[in-house]
């Protein structure tokens, strides 16, 4: 995550409580990572837990989930959560802040792919 995204997550955590992210493979609002109260978005067998984000100043990790179909397309990429000016999703907690979360990605190097657990 970028420093700006971490700052926003700290602010949202302070306002709302424990958080989670979900990145779906859908269109429109589902194209961006969406931030919810922890447990507000129900995950299931069609979702992959990518990471538990640890942010200084936030007591608990923030889970980051992705739909399995999206994961299959992105599993060989390094993703970074960023924040940019703009209108966030109506369902995502940052929507009233005048910003939106965004995923930036790059393809993993052959050395990074080799280091992945099998």
Biopython code that builds the backbone (N, CA, C, O; Angstrom):
import numpy as np
from Bio.PDB.StructureBuilder import StructureBuilder

atoms = [
    (1, "UNK", "N", (0.842, -1.176, 0.000)),
    (1, "UNK", "CA", (0.000, 0.000, 0.000)),
    (1, "UNK", "C", (0.881, 1.230, 0.000)),
    (1, "UNK", "O", (2.009, 1.216, 0.493)),
    (2, "UNK", "N", (0.347, 2.277, -0.556)),
    (2, "UNK", "CA", (1.086, 3.529, -0.567)),
    (2, "UNK", "C", (0.892, 4.229, 0.779)),
    (2, "UNK", "O", (-0.046, 3.913, 1.511)),
    (3, "UNK", "N", (1.775, 5.181, 1.110)),
    (3, "UNK", "CA", (1.572, 5.943, 2.347)),
    (3, "UNK", "C", (0.213, 6.653, 2.391)),
    (3, "UNK", "O", (-0.414, 6.717, 3.448)),
    (4, "UNK", "N", (-0.245, 7.183, 1.253)),
    (4, "UNK", "CA", (-1.548, 7.864, 1.222)),
    (4, "UNK", "C", (-2.685, 6.886, 1.525)),
    (4, "UNK", "O", (-3.626, 7.228, 2.240)),
    (5, "UNK", "N", (-2.596, 5.671, 0.982)),
    (5, "UNK", "CA", (-3.627, 4.665, 1.260)),
    (5, "UNK", "C", (-3.598, 4.268, 2.733)),
    (5, "UNK", "O", (-4.651, 4.107, 3.350)),
    (6, "UNK", "N", (-2.406, 4.109, 3.301)),
    (6, "UNK", "CA", (-2.298, 3.761, 4.722)),
    (6, "UNK", "C", (-2.885, 4.871, 5.592)),
    (6, "UNK", "O", (-3.572, 4.583, 6.572)),
    (7, "UNK", "N", (-2.627, 6.135, 5.250)),
    (7, "UNK", "CA", (-3.206, 7.254, 6.004)),
    (7, "UNK", "C", (-4.723, 7.217, 5.962)),
    (7, "UNK", "O", (-5.381, 7.414, 6.983)),
    (8, "UNK", "N", (-5.282, 6.963, 4.779)),
    (8, "UNK", "CA", (-6.738, 6.905, 4.661)),
    (8, "UNK", "C", (-7.299, 5.720, 5.448)),
    (8, "UNK", "O", (-8.343, 5.841, 6.090)),
    (9, "UNK", "N", (-6.617, 4.583, 5.402)),
    (9, "UNK", "CA", (-7.083, 3.422, 6.174)),
    (9, "UNK", "C", (-7.074, 3.725, 7.670)),
    (9, "UNK", "O", (-7.998, 3.336, 8.384)),
    (10, "UNK", "N", (-6.039, 4.415, 8.150)),
    (10, "UNK", "CA", (-6.000, 4.803, 9.567)),
    (10, "UNK", "C", (-7.188, 5.702, 9.913)),
    (10, "UNK", "O", (-7.831, 5.526, 10.948)),
    (11, "UNK", "N", (-7.467, 6.658, 9.043)),
    (11, "UNK", "CA", (-8.582, 7.575, 9.276)),
    (11, "UNK", "C", (-9.920, 6.828, 9.271)),
    (11, "UNK", "O", (-10.751, 7.026, 10.156)),
    (12, "UNK", "N", (-10.118, 5.972, 8.271)),
    (12, "UNK", "CA", (-11.372, 5.216, 8.195)),
    (12, "UNK", "C", (-11.524, 4.277, 9.380)),
    (12, "UNK", "O", (-12.626, 4.098, 9.897)),
    (13, "UNK", "N", (-10.411, 3.671, 9.815)),
    (13, "UNK", "CA", (-10.465, 2.793, 10.995)),
    (13, "UNK", "C", (-10.882, 3.591, 12.213)),
    (13, "UNK", "O", (-11.688, 3.114, 13.012)),
    (14, "UNK", "N", (-10.354, 4.797, 12.377)),
    (14, "UNK", "CA", (-10.712, 5.640, 13.506)),
    (14, "UNK", "C", (-12.173, 6.055, 13.489)),
    (14, "UNK", "O", (-12.794, 6.180, 14.545)),
    (15, "UNK", "N", (-12.727, 6.268, 12.309)),
    (15, "UNK", "CA", (-14.121, 6.682, 12.179)),
    (15, "UNK", "C", (-15.113, 5.531, 12.309)),
    (15, "UNK", "O", (-16.190, 5.694, 12.883)),
    (16, "UNK", "N", (-14.744, 4.363, 11.774)),
    (16, "UNK", "CA", (-15.730, 3.292, 11.597)),
    (16, "UNK", "C", (-15.468, 2.008, 12.376)),
    (16, "UNK", "O", (-16.404, 1.259, 12.656)),
    (17, "UNK", "N", (-14.222, 1.742, 12.728)),
    (17, "UNK", "CA", (-13.886, 0.472, 13.376)),
    (17, "UNK", "C", (-13.100, -0.417, 12.433)),
    (17, "UNK", "O", (-12.638, 0.050, 11.392)),
    (18, "UNK", "N", (-12.935, -1.708, 12.776)),
    (18, "UNK", "CA", (-12.139, -2.641, 11.964)),
    (18, "UNK", "C", (-12.633, -2.713, 10.521)),
    (18, "UNK", "O", (-13.834, -2.679, 10.250)),
    (19, "UNK", "N", (-11.668, -2.814, 9.604)),
    (19, "UNK", "CA", (-11.950, -2.754, 8.178)),
    (19, "UNK", "C", (-11.570, -4.030, 7.450)),
    (19, "UNK", "O", (-10.836, -4.872, 7.967)),
    (20, "UNK", "N", (-12.091, -4.150, 6.231)),
    (20, "UNK", "CA", (-11.708, -5.203, 5.296)),
    (20, "UNK", "C", (-11.800, -4.629, 3.882)),
    (20, "UNK", "O", (-12.485, -3.632, 3.654)),
    (21, "UNK", "N", (-11.107, -5.262, 2.937)),
    (21, "UNK", "CA", (-11.211, -4.916, 1.525)),
    (21, "UNK", "C", (-11.682, -6.122, 0.745)),
    (21, "UNK", "O", (-11.423, -7.265, 1.122)),
    (22, "UNK", "N", (-12.385, -5.852, -0.356)),
    (22, "UNK", "CA", (-12.720, -6.908, -1.310)),
    (22, "UNK", "C", (-12.537, -6.345, -2.710)),
    (22, "UNK", "O", (-13.022, -5.260, -3.030)),
    (23, "UNK", "N", (-11.828, -7.103, -3.535)),
    (23, "UNK", "CA", (-11.626, -6.773, -4.948)),
    (23, "UNK", "C", (-12.342, -7.835, -5.754)),
    (23, "UNK", "O", (-11.912, -8.988, -5.788)),
    (24, "UNK", "N", (-13.423, -7.460, -6.398)),
    (24, "UNK", "CA", (-14.165, -8.445, -7.189)),
    (24, "UNK", "C", (-13.690, -8.426, -8.625)),
    (24, "UNK", "O", (-12.873, -7.588, -9.008)),
    (25, "UNK", "N", (-14.191, -9.327, -9.399)),
    (25, "UNK", "CA", (-13.896, -9.363, -10.822)),
    (25, "UNK", "C", (-15.001, -8.707, -11.610)),
    (25, "UNK", "O", (-15.051, -8.837, -12.833)),
    (26, "UNK", "N", (-15.898, -7.999, -10.928)),
    (26, "UNK", "CA", (-17.071, -7.426, -11.578)),
    (26, "UNK", "C", (-16.773, -6.134, -12.307)),
    (26, "UNK", "O", (-15.631, -5.684, -12.400)),
    (27, "UNK", "N", (-17.831, -5.565, -12.813)),
    (27, "UNK", "CA", (-17.706, -4.301, -13.525)),
    (27, "UNK", "C", (-18.105, -3.156, -12.602)),
    (27, "UNK", "O", (-18.507, -3.372, -11.459)),
    (28, "UNK", "N", (-17.991, -1.967, -13.107)),
    (28, "UNK", "CA", (-18.420, -0.748, -12.398)),
    (28, "UNK", "C", (-17.756, -0.657, -11.027)),
    (28, "UNK", "O", (-16.528, -0.676, -10.934)),
    (29, "UNK", "N", (-18.559, -0.557, -9.953)),
    (29, "UNK", "CA", (-17.984, -0.404, -8.619)),
    (29, "UNK", "C", (-17.111, -1.585, -8.235)),
    (29, "UNK", "O", (-16.162, -1.423, -7.468)),
    (30, "UNK", "N", (-17.411, -2.768, -8.750)),
    (30, "UNK", "CA", (-16.629, -3.951, -8.413)),
    (30, "UNK", "C", (-15.257, -3.980, -9.055)),
    (30, "UNK", "O", (-14.470, -4.888, -8.788)),
    (31, "UNK", "N", (-14.953, -2.994, -9.905)),
    (31, "UNK", "CA", (-13.650, -2.947, -10.554)),
    (31, "UNK", "C", (-12.579, -2.356, -9.647)),
    (31, "UNK", "O", (-11.388, -2.527, -9.909)),
    (32, "UNK", "N", (-12.978, -1.672, -8.600)),
    (32, "UNK", "CA", (-12.045, -1.042, -7.666)),
    (32, "UNK", "C", (-12.071, -1.812, -6.351)),
    (32, "UNK", "O", (-13.068, -2.455, -6.023)),
    (33, "UNK", "N", (-10.972, -1.747, -5.595)),
    (33, "UNK", "CA", (-11.024, -2.381, -4.274)),
    (33, "UNK", "C", (-12.010, -1.609, -3.398)),
    (33, "UNK", "O", (-11.982, -0.380, -3.345)),
    (34, "UNK", "N", (-12.861, -2.332, -2.730)),
    (34, "UNK", "CA", (-13.881, -1.697, -1.910)),
    (34, "UNK", "C", (-13.597, -1.955, -0.442)),
    (34, "UNK", "O", (-13.280, -3.077, -0.048)),
    (35, "UNK", "N", (-13.712, -0.919, 0.356)),
    (35, "UNK", "CA", (-13.421, -0.965, 1.782)),
    (35, "UNK", "C", (-14.729, -1.026, 2.562)),
    (35, "UNK", "O", (-15.621, -0.200, 2.370)),
    (36, "UNK", "N", (-14.827, -2.007, 3.436)),
    (36, "UNK", "CA", (-16.023, -2.232, 4.244)),
    (36, "UNK", "C", (-15.635, -2.338, 5.714)),
    (36, "UNK", "O", (-14.460, -2.481, 6.052)),
    (37, "UNK", "N", (-16.627, -2.265, 6.568)),
    (37, "UNK", "CA", (-16.419, -2.673, 7.953)),
    (37, "UNK", "C", (-16.103, -4.163, 7.936)),
    (37, "UNK", "O", (-16.691, -4.908, 7.153)),
    (38, "UNK", "N", (-15.194, -4.600, 8.779)),
    (38, "UNK", "CA", (-14.835, -6.022, 8.848)),
    (38, "UNK", "C", (-16.101, -6.846, 9.016)),
    (38, "UNK", "O", (-16.898, -6.596, 9.921)),
    (39, "UNK", "N", (-16.285, -7.836, 8.134)),
    (39, "UNK", "CA", (-17.439, -8.726, 8.206)),
    (39, "UNK", "C", (-18.680, -8.214, 7.500)),
    (39, "UNK", "O", (-19.646, -8.963, 7.351)),
    (40, "UNK", "N", (-18.688, -6.965, 7.062)),
    (40, "UNK", "CA", (-19.865, -6.416, 6.384)),
    (40, "UNK", "C", (-20.063, -7.043, 5.007)),
    (40, "UNK", "O", (-21.197, -7.214, 4.561)),
    (41, "UNK", "N", (-18.968, -7.387, 4.330)),
    (41, "UNK", "CA", (-19.049, -8.078, 3.051)),
    (41, "UNK", "C", (-18.810, -9.554, 3.325)),
    (41, "UNK", "O", (-17.770, -9.935, 3.863)),
    (42, "UNK", "N", (-19.762, -10.365, 2.958)),
    (42, "UNK", "CA", (-19.639, -11.806, 3.231)),
    (42, "UNK", "C", (-18.758, -12.467, 2.185)),
    (42, "UNK", "O", (-19.055, -12.436, 0.991)),
    (43, "UNK", "N", (-17.668, -13.065, 2.654)),
    (43, "UNK", "CA", (-16.774, -13.802, 1.765)),
    (43, "UNK", "C", (-17.126, -15.277, 1.848)),
    (43, "UNK", "O", (-17.759, -15.731, 2.801)),
    (44, "UNK", "N", (-16.706, -16.010, 0.834)),
    (44, "UNK", "CA", (-17.007, -17.440, 0.808)),
    (44, "UNK", "C", (-16.001, -18.188, -0.036)),
    (44, "UNK", "O", (-14.884, -17.723, -0.258)),
    (45, "UNK", "N", (-16.414, -19.357, -0.504)),
    (45, "UNK", "CA", (-15.527, -20.231, -1.268)),
    (45, "UNK", "C", (-15.077, -19.604, -2.583)),
    (45, "UNK", "O", (-14.081, -20.040, -3.160)),
    (46, "UNK", "N", (-15.786, -18.598, -3.063)),
    (46, "UNK", "CA", (-15.401, -17.949, -4.319)),
    (46, "UNK", "C", (-14.458, -16.774, -4.097)),
    (46, "UNK", "O", (-14.234, -15.974, -5.006)),
    (47, "UNK", "N", (-13.902, -16.665, -2.882)),
    (47, "UNK", "CA", (-12.984, -15.578, -2.551)),
    (47, "UNK", "C", (-11.664, -16.129, -2.019)),
    (47, "UNK", "O", (-11.620, -17.201, -1.415)),
    (48, "UNK", "N", (-10.588, -15.375, -2.256)),
    (48, "UNK", "CA", (-9.248, -15.730, -1.791)),
    (48, "UNK", "C", (-8.780, -14.626, -0.840)),
    (48, "UNK", "O", (-8.874, -13.443, -1.166)),
    (49, "UNK", "N", (-8.276, -15.015, 0.332)),
    (49, "UNK", "CA", (-7.668, -14.042, 1.234)),
    (49, "UNK", "C", (-6.250, -13.800, 0.743)),
    (49, "UNK", "O", (-5.381, -14.660, 0.885)),
    (50, "UNK", "N", (-6.018, -12.618, 0.162)),
    (50, "UNK", "CA", (-4.699, -12.289, -0.383)),
    (50, "UNK", "C", (-3.700, -11.940, 0.695)),
    (50, "UNK", "O", (-2.554, -12.390, 0.673)),
    (51, "UNK", "N", (-4.149, -11.127, 1.645)),
    (51, "UNK", "CA", (-3.197, -10.582, 2.606)),
    (51, "UNK", "C", (-3.929, -10.044, 3.818)),
    (51, "UNK", "O", (-5.101, -9.675, 3.747)),
    (52, "UNK", "N", (-3.224, -10.007, 4.916)),
    (52, "UNK", "CA", (-3.653, -9.284, 6.110)),
    (52, "UNK", "C", (-2.744, -8.061, 6.176)),
    (52, "UNK", "O", (-1.559, -8.182, 6.487)),
    (53, "UNK", "N", (-3.292, -6.893, 5.888)),
    (53, "UNK", "CA", (-2.508, -5.658, 5.854)),
    (53, "UNK", "C", (-2.260, -5.164, 7.272)),
    (53, "UNK", "O", (-3.201, -4.981, 8.045)),
    (54, "UNK", "N", (-1.000, -4.951, 7.609)),
    (54, "UNK", "CA", (-0.621, -4.446, 8.931)),
    (54, "UNK", "C", (-0.204, -2.989, 8.769)),
    (54, "UNK", "O", (0.743, -2.675, 8.047)),
    (55, "UNK", "N", (-0.921, -2.113, 9.446)),
    (55, "UNK", "CA", (-0.701, -0.683, 9.305)),
    (55, "UNK", "C", (-0.377, -0.097, 10.673)),
    (55, "UNK", "O", (-1.110, -0.317, 11.637)),
    (56, "UNK", "N", (0.712, 0.641, 10.754)),
    (56, "UNK", "CA", (1.055, 1.318, 12.003)),
    (56, "UNK", "C", (-0.118, 2.190, 12.438)),
    (56, "UNK", "O", (-0.679, 2.936, 11.636)),
    (57, "UNK", "N", (-0.481, 2.090, 13.708)),
    (57, "UNK", "CA", (-1.578, 2.878, 14.235)),
    (57, "UNK", "C", (-2.933, 2.213, 14.137)),
    (57, "UNK", "O", (-3.929, 2.768, 14.599)),
    (58, "UNK", "N", (-2.989, 1.020, 13.538)),
    (58, "UNK", "CA", (-4.235, 0.246, 13.455)),
    (58, "UNK", "C", (-4.012, -1.031, 14.252)),
    (58, "UNK", "O", (-3.083, -1.791, 13.976)),
    (59, "UNK", "N", (-4.870, -1.264, 15.243)),
    (59, "UNK", "CA", (-4.657, -2.375, 16.174)),
    (59, "UNK", "C", (-4.704, -3.750, 15.529)),
    (59, "UNK", "O", (-3.940, -4.638, 15.906)),
    (60, "UNK", "N", (-5.590, -3.936, 14.564)),
    (60, "UNK", "CA", (-5.769, -5.262, 13.966)),
    (60, "UNK", "C", (-5.418, -5.208, 12.480)),
    (60, "UNK", "O", (-5.487, -4.145, 11.864)),
    (61, "UNK", "N", (-5.040, -6.352, 11.904)),
    (61, "UNK", "CA", (-4.777, -6.361, 10.465)),
    (61, "UNK", "C", (-6.073, -6.115, 9.685)),
    (61, "UNK", "O", (-7.168, -6.406, 10.167)),
    (62, "UNK", "N", (-5.926, -5.584, 8.492)),
    (62, "UNK", "CA", (-7.058, -5.351, 7.593)),
    (62, "UNK", "C", (-7.002, -6.431, 6.516)),
    (62, "UNK", "O", (-6.055, -6.485, 5.731)),
    (63, "UNK", "N", (-8.012, -7.284, 6.484)),
    (63, "UNK", "CA", (-8.016, -8.377, 5.515)),
    (63, "UNK", "C", (-8.301, -7.848, 4.117)),
    (63, "UNK", "O", (-9.120, -6.947, 3.935)),
    (64, "UNK", "N", (-7.610, -8.424, 3.126)),
    (64, "UNK", "CA", (-7.800, -8.033, 1.731)),
    (64, "UNK", "C", (-8.170, -9.288, 0.947)),
    (64, "UNK", "O", (-7.360, -10.200, 0.782)),
    (65, "UNK", "N", (-9.402, -9.310, 0.474)),
    (65, "UNK", "CA", (-9.963, -10.448, -0.255)),
    (65, "UNK", "C", (-10.093, -10.126, -1.736)),
    (65, "UNK", "O", (-10.239, -8.966, -2.120)),
    (66, "UNK", "N", (-10.037, -11.165, -2.560)),
    (66, "UNK", "CA", (-10.228, -11.020, -3.995)),
    (66, "UNK", "C", (-11.051, -12.201, -4.488)),
    (66, "UNK", "O", (-10.891, -13.325, -4.011)),
    (67, "UNK", "N", (-11.925, -11.942, -5.438)),
    (67, "UNK", "CA", (-12.692, -13.054, -6.009)),
    (67, "UNK", "C", (-11.717, -14.026, -6.680)),
    (67, "UNK", "O", (-10.684, -13.612, -7.205)),
    (68, "UNK", "N", (-12.045, -15.298, -6.660)),
    (68, "UNK", "CA", (-11.170, -16.322, -7.234)),
    (68, "UNK", "C", (-10.912, -16.063, -8.709)),
    (68, "UNK", "O", (-9.786, -16.233, -9.178)),
    (69, "UNK", "N", (-11.937, -15.653, -9.446)),
    (69, "UNK", "CA", (-11.745, -15.402, -10.879)),
    (69, "UNK", "C", (-10.769, -14.248, -11.102)),
    (69, "UNK", "O", (-9.934, -14.308, -12.004)),
    (70, "UNK", "N", (-10.869, -13.210, -10.296)),
    (70, "UNK", "CA", (-9.932, -12.087, -10.406)),
    (70, "UNK", "C", (-8.532, -12.539, -9.992)),
    (70, "UNK", "O", (-7.548, -12.158, -10.627)),
    (71, "UNK", "N", (-8.435, -13.336, -8.948)),
    (71, "UNK", "CA", (-7.140, -13.841, -8.492)),
    (71, "UNK", "C", (-6.450, -14.644, -9.597)),
    (71, "UNK", "O", (-5.244, -14.513, -9.801)),
    (72, "UNK", "N", (-7.215, -15.469, -10.305)),
    (72, "UNK", "CA", (-6.616, -16.271, -11.381)),
    (72, "UNK", "C", (-5.981, -15.379, -12.448)),
    (72, "UNK", "O", (-4.948, -15.730, -13.018)),
    (73, "UNK", "N", (-6.585, -14.250, -12.712)),
    (73, "UNK", "CA", (-6.032, -13.325, -13.705)),
    (73, "UNK", "C", (-4.835, -12.540, -13.163)),
    (73, "UNK", "O", (-3.954, -12.151, -13.930)),
    (74, "UNK", "N", (-4.798, -12.305, -11.848)),
    (74, "UNK", "CA", (-3.789, -11.429, -11.261)),
    (74, "UNK", "C", (-2.756, -12.160, -10.404)),
    (74, "UNK", "O", (-1.921, -11.502, -9.784)),
    (75, "UNK", "N", (-2.778, -13.474, -10.345)),
    (75, "UNK", "CA", (-1.916, -14.172, -9.387)),
    (75, "UNK", "C", (-0.418, -14.025, -9.677)),
    (75, "UNK", "O", (0.404, -14.327, -8.812)),
    (76, "UNK", "N", (-0.060, -13.579, -10.851)),
    (76, "UNK", "CA", (1.356, -13.366, -11.179)),
    (76, "UNK", "C", (1.692, -11.878, -11.218)),
    (76, "UNK", "O", (2.594, -11.451, -11.939)),
    (77, "UNK", "N", (0.951, -11.093, -10.427)),
    (77, "UNK", "CA", (1.219, -9.659, -10.359)),
    (77, "UNK", "C", (1.452, -9.234, -8.922)),
    (77, "UNK", "O", (0.975, -9.867, -7.980)),
    (78, "UNK", "N", (2.185, -8.163, -8.777)),
    (78, "UNK", "CA", (2.360, -7.504, -7.486)),
    (78, "UNK", "C", (1.346, -6.372, -7.471)),
    (78, "UNK", "O", (1.340, -5.534, -8.372)),
    (79, "UNK", "N", (0.492, -6.339, -6.462)),
    (79, "UNK", "CA", (-0.504, -5.272, -6.409)),
    (79, "UNK", "C", (-0.202, -4.324, -5.255)),
    (79, "UNK", "O", (0.286, -4.722, -4.198)),
    (80, "UNK", "N", (-0.509, -3.070, -5.499)),
    (80, "UNK", "CA", (-0.350, -2.020, -4.499)),
    (80, "UNK", "C", (-1.671, -1.288, -4.372)),
    (80, "UNK", "O", (-2.261, -0.877, -5.371)),
    (81, "UNK", "N", (-2.133, -1.126, -3.140)),
    (81, "UNK", "CA", (-3.344, -0.344, -2.896)),
    (81, "UNK", "C", (-2.928, 1.123, -2.803)),
    (81, "UNK", "O", (-2.040, 1.484, -2.030)),
    (82, "UNK", "N", (-3.583, 1.958, -3.603)),
    (82, "UNK", "CA", (-3.307, 3.387, -3.613)),
    (82, "UNK", "C", (-4.630, 4.124, -3.429)),
    (82, "UNK", "O", (-5.692, 3.503, -3.397)),
    (83, "UNK", "N", (-4.565, 5.431, -3.310)),
    (83, "UNK", "CA", (-5.763, 6.271, -3.211)),
    (83, "UNK", "C", (-5.551, 7.464, -4.135)),
    (83, "UNK", "O", (-4.466, 8.043, -4.195)),
    (84, "UNK", "N", (-6.619, 7.818, -4.857)),
    (84, "UNK", "CA", (-6.557, 8.932, -5.803)),
    (84, "UNK", "C", (-7.799, 9.797, -5.636)),
    (84, "UNK", "O", (-8.819, 9.324, -5.134)),
    (85, "UNK", "N", (-7.724, 11.062, -6.051)),
    (85, "UNK", "CA", (-8.925, 11.893, -6.006)),
    (85, "UNK", "C", (-10.005, 11.308, -6.917)),
    (85, "UNK", "O", (-9.699, 10.719, -7.954)),
    (86, "UNK", "N", (-11.234, 11.470, -6.534)),
    (86, "UNK", "CA", (-12.340, 10.989, -7.357)),
    (86, "UNK", "C", (-13.455, 10.447, -6.501)),
    (86, "UNK", "O", (-13.355, 10.402, -5.275)),
    (87, "UNK", "N", (-14.509, 10.039, -7.154)),
    (87, "UNK", "CA", (-15.658, 9.507, -6.446)),
    (87, "UNK", "C", (-15.465, 8.025, -6.220)),
    (87, "UNK", "O", (-15.338, 7.255, -7.173)),
    (88, "UNK", "N", (-15.441, 7.622, -4.960)),
    (88, "UNK", "CA", (-15.373, 6.214, -4.622)),
    (88, "UNK", "C", (-16.738, 5.564, -4.785)),
    (88, "UNK", "O", (-17.736, 6.243, -5.024)),
    (89, "UNK", "N", (-16.770, 4.269, -4.656)),
    (89, "UNK", "CA", (-18.022, 3.532, -4.748)),
    (89, "UNK", "C", (-18.975, 3.952, -3.644)),
    (89, "UNK", "O", (-18.549, 4.272, -2.534)),
    (90, "UNK", "N", (-20.251, 3.951, -3.947)),
    (90, "UNK", "CA", (-21.254, 4.269, -2.933)),
    (90, "UNK", "C", (-21.253, 3.305, -1.774)),
    (90, "UNK", "O", (-21.734, 3.642, -0.692)),
    (91, "UNK", "N", (-20.718, 2.099, -1.974)),
    (91, "UNK", "CA", (-20.684, 1.094, -0.916)),
    (91, "UNK", "C", (-19.371, 1.092, -0.143)),
    (91, "UNK", "O", (-19.288, 0.510, 0.939)),
    (92, "UNK", "N", (-18.354, 1.733, -0.684)),
    (92, "UNK", "CA", (-17.038, 1.718, -0.067)),
    (92, "UNK", "C", (-16.907, 2.889, 0.906)),
    (92, "UNK", "O", (-17.382, 3.990, 0.628)),
    (93, "UNK", "N", (-16.263, 2.647, 2.041)),
    (93, "UNK", "CA", (-16.241, 3.631, 3.123)),
    (93, "UNK", "C", (-15.554, 4.953, 2.769)),
    (93, "UNK", "O", (-15.811, 5.967, 3.418)),
    (94, "UNK", "N", (-14.697, 4.962, 1.766)),
    (94, "UNK", "CA", (-14.010, 6.207, 1.426)),
    (94, "UNK", "C", (-14.861, 7.121, 0.543)),
    (94, "UNK", "O", (-14.463, 8.258, 0.293)),
    (95, "UNK", "N", (-16.016, 6.661, 0.066)),
    (95, "UNK", "CA", (-16.843, 7.431, -0.873)),
    (95, "UNK", "C", (-17.089, 8.876, -0.430)),
    (95, "UNK", "O", (-16.956, 9.777, -1.258)),
    (96, "UNK", "N", (-17.439, 9.143, 0.830)),
    (96, "UNK", "CA", (-17.706, 10.531, 1.221)),
    (96, "UNK", "C", (-16.448, 11.409, 1.333)),
    (96, "UNK", "O", (-16.561, 12.621, 1.513)),
    (97, "UNK", "N", (-15.268, 10.817, 1.229)),
    (97, "UNK", "CA", (-14.020, 11.554, 1.429)),
    (97, "UNK", "C", (-13.517, 12.258, 0.167)),
    (97, "UNK", "O", (-12.538, 13.002, 0.232)),
    (98, "UNK", "N", (-14.168, 12.036, -0.983)),
    (98, "UNK", "CA", (-13.725, 12.662, -2.226)),
    (98, "UNK", "C", (-12.532, 11.976, -2.862)),
    (98, "UNK", "O", (-11.856, 12.550, -3.716)),
    (99, "UNK", "N", (-12.275, 10.747, -2.444)),
    (99, "UNK", "CA", (-11.178, 9.944, -2.981)),
    (99, "UNK", "C", (-11.687, 8.534, -3.226)),
    (99, "UNK", "O", (-12.791, 8.175, -2.815)),
    (100, "UNK", "N", (-10.866, 7.741, -3.902)),
    (100, "UNK", "CA", (-11.212, 6.333, -4.091)),
    (100, "UNK", "C", (-9.946, 5.495, -4.044)),
    (100, "UNK", "O", (-8.867, 5.942, -4.435)),
    (101, "UNK", "N", (-10.100, 4.282, -3.562)),
    (101, "UNK", "CA", (-8.979, 3.349, -3.583)),
    (101, "UNK", "C", (-8.791, 2.861, -5.011)),
    (101, "UNK", "O", (-9.736, 2.818, -5.798)),
    (102, "UNK", "N", (-7.562, 2.496, -5.329)),
    (102, "UNK", "CA", (-7.189, 2.060, -6.668)),
    (102, "UNK", "C", (-6.108, 0.997, -6.536)),
    (102, "UNK", "O", (-5.263, 1.074, -5.644)),
    (103, "UNK", "N", (-6.132, 0.015, -7.410)),
    (103, "UNK", "CA", (-5.082, -1.004, -7.450)),
    (103, "UNK", "C", (-4.102, -0.635, -8.559)),
    (103, "UNK", "O", (-4.492, -0.362, -9.695)),
    (104, "UNK", "N", (-2.835, -0.633, -8.202)),
    (104, "UNK", "CA", (-1.765, -0.497, -9.193)),
    (104, "UNK", "C", (-1.067, -1.858, -9.231)),
    (104, "UNK", "O", (-0.850, -2.471, -8.185)),
    (105, "UNK", "N", (-0.720, -2.329, -10.419)),
    (105, "UNK", "CA", (-0.128, -3.660, -10.495)),
    (105, "UNK", "C", (1.020, -3.687, -11.496)),
    (105, "UNK", "O", (1.133, -2.850, -12.391)),
    (106, "UNK", "N", (1.857, -4.686, -11.297)),
    (106, "UNK", "CA", (2.939, -4.981, -12.241)),
    (106, "UNK", "C", (3.140, -6.490, -12.239)),
    (106, "UNK", "O", (2.882, -7.161, -11.240)),
    (107, "UNK", "N", (3.601, -7.010, -13.361)),
    (107, "UNK", "CA", (3.859, -8.443, -13.477)),
    (107, "UNK", "C", (5.079, -8.783, -12.623)),
    (107, "UNK", "O", (6.070, -8.053, -12.613)),
    (108, "UNK", "N", (4.988, -9.904, -11.906)),
    (108, "UNK", "CA", (6.119, -10.358, -11.096)),
    (108, "UNK", "C", (7.294, -10.739, -11.988)),
    (108, "UNK", "O", (7.109, -11.200, -13.115)),
    (109, "UNK", "N", (8.488, -10.545, -11.477)),
    (109, "UNK", "CA", (9.692, -10.971, -12.199)),
    (109, "UNK", "C", (9.792, -12.493, -12.112)),
    (109, "UNK", "O", (9.169, -13.097, -11.239)),
    (110, "UNK", "N", (10.564, -13.122, -12.997)),
    (110, "UNK", "CA", (10.752, -14.580, -12.888)),
    (110, "UNK", "C", (11.289, -14.999, -11.513)),
    (110, "UNK", "O", (10.915, -16.054, -11.001)),
    (111, "UNK", "N", (12.161, -14.182, -10.915)),
    (111, "UNK", "CA", (12.702, -14.508, -9.596)),
    (111, "UNK", "C", (11.600, -14.450, -8.527)),
    (111, "UNK", "O", (11.574, -15.285, -7.623)),
    (112, "UNK", "N", (10.706, -13.486, -8.625)),
    (112, "UNK", "CA", (9.603, -13.386, -7.678)),
    (112, "UNK", "C", (8.641, -14.563, -7.831)),
    (112, "UNK", "O", (8.160, -15.108, -6.837)),
    (113, "UNK", "N", (8.363, -14.953, -9.073)),
    (113, "UNK", "CA", (7.480, -16.104, -9.313)),
    (113, "UNK", "C", (8.117, -17.363, -8.719)),
    (113, "UNK", "O", (7.425, -18.163, -8.089)),
    (114, "UNK", "N", (9.418, -17.547, -8.910)),
    (114, "UNK", "CA", (10.104, -18.731, -8.380)),
    (114, "UNK", "C", (10.063, -18.780, -6.868)),
    (114, "UNK", "O", (10.092, -19.867, -6.290)),
    (115, "UNK", "N", (9.996, -17.635, -6.212)),
    (115, "UNK", "CA", (9.997, -17.577, -4.745)),
    (115, "UNK", "C", (8.606, -17.801, -4.148)),
    (115, "UNK", "O", (8.480, -17.948, -2.932)),
    (116, "UNK", "N", (7.565, -17.829, -4.980)),
    (116, "UNK", "CA", (6.205, -18.040, -4.469)),
    (116, "UNK", "C", (6.059, -19.442, -3.895)),
    (116, "UNK", "O", (6.660, -20.387, -4.407)),
    (117, "UNK", "N", (5.260, -19.585, -2.828)),
    (117, "UNK", "CA", (5.003, -20.939, -2.329)),
    (117, "UNK", "C", (4.241, -21.751, -3.373)),
    (117, "UNK", "O", (3.413, -21.210, -4.105)),
    (118, "UNK", "N", (4.522, -23.037, -3.436)),
    (118, "UNK", "CA", (3.840, -23.861, -4.445)),
    (118, "UNK", "C", (2.512, -24.375, -3.969)),
    (118, "UNK", "O", (1.824, -25.081, -4.706)),
]
sb = StructureBuilder()
sb.init_structure("model")
sb.init_model(0)
sb.init_chain("A")
sb.init_seg("    ")
for serial, (resi, resn, name, xyz) in enumerate(atoms, 1):
    if name == "N":
        sb.init_residue(resn, " ", resi, " ")
    sb.init_atom(name, np.array(xyz, "f"), 0.0, 1.0, " ", f" {name:<3s}", serial, name[0])
structure = sb.get_structure()
